[in-house]
Amino acid sequence: MARLLRYSRSSNRNLKKNAEHLFAARHALNVYDENAVYSFIPKNGCSSMRVSLAIANGCIKDASEHDWIHRNNDTFSCNLRDLVTAKYTFAARQGERIEGA
């Protein structure tokens, strides 16, 4: 089932020109095995989350390879289909406990 996107309706402009949607989409990453999308706040603990994501998605073996994320910023970026069809979505914010974790 398709999910309703939060910022797509903030403007009648084409989504490719909708600043709020583009910002949100740029900060949404795929968690492949879980069919999930997570949103992050830049400079707010996002490196730790991106390292965990790189491990979960099979691109690095462990945190000792953390420099990989800085050369692969857009590797797990979402397209519109990913955003609309993800089974799970969540936002990660520093200092907040993720339910179920």
C-alpha positions in Angstrom: 0.0 0.0 0.0 1.3 3.5 -0.9 2.2 5.8 1.9 1.2 9.5 2.0 4.2 11.7 1.8 4.4 14.4 4.4 5.8 17.2 2.2 4.6 16.4 -1.3 1.4 18.5 -0.7 3.2 21.5 0.8 3.3 23.0 -2.7 1.6 22.5 -6.0 5.0 22.6 -7.7 6.6 19.6 -9.4 8.1 17.4 -6.7 11.5 18.0 -8.3 11.2 21.6 -7.4 9.4 21.2 -4.0 12.1 22.3 -1.5 10.5 20.7 1.6 10.0 17.4 -0.2 13.6 17.5 -1.6 15.1 18.2 1.8 13.2 15.3 3.4 14.0 12.9 0.5 17.7 13.8 0.6 17.9 12.8 4.2 16.1 9.4 3.8 18.1 6.2 3.4 17.1 2.6 2.6 17.5 -0.3 5.0 17.3 -3.0 2.3 16.6 -6.2 4.3 13.9 -4.6 6.3 12.2 -2.8 3.3 12.5 0.3 5.5 13.4 4.0 5.1 14.9 6.1 7.9 15.3 9.8 8.0 18.1 11.5 9.8 19.0 15.0 10.9 22.4 16.1 9.5 25.1 16.6 12.0 23.0 15.0 14.8 24.6 11.6 15.2 24.0 10.7 11.6 27.5 9.2 11.1 26.8 6.5 13.7 23.6 5.6 12.0 25.1 5.6 8.6 27.9 3.3 9.7 25.2 0.9 11.2 23.3 1.1 7.9 26.4 0.4 5.8 27.0 -2.7 8.0 23.3 -3.8 7.8 23.3 -3.3 4.0 26.4 -5.4 3.5 28.8 -2.7 2.3 31.3 -2.7 5.2 32.1 -5.5 7.7 32.2 -3.4 10.9 32.8 0.0 12.5 36.5 -0.1 11.9 35.7 0.7 8.2 33.7 3.8 9.2 35.6 6.1 6.7 33.7 4.4 3.9 30.5 6.4 4.7 32.2 9.7 3.9 32.9 8.6 0.3 29.5 7.1 -0.2 27.0 9.7 1.0 24.3 8.9 -1.5 24.8 5.2 -1.7 21.6 4.3 0.1 19.5 7.2 -1.1 15.8 6.7 -1.7 13.9 7.2 -4.9 10.2 8.2 -5.0 9.1 4.5 -5.2 11.2 3.6 -2.1 9.6 6.5 -0.1 6.1 5.5 -1.1 6.3 1.8 -0.7 8.6 1.3 2.3 7.0 -1.1 4.8 8.5 0.8 7.7 9.7 4.4 8.1 11.3 6.1 11.1 13.3 9.2 12.0 16.5 8.9 14.0 17.3 11.8 16.4 20.3 11.9 18.7 19.4 11.3 22.3 16.1 9.6 21.6 15.5 6.0 22.2 14.1 4.1 19.2 11.1 2.1 20.3 11.8 -1.7 20.0 15.5 -1.1 20.1 
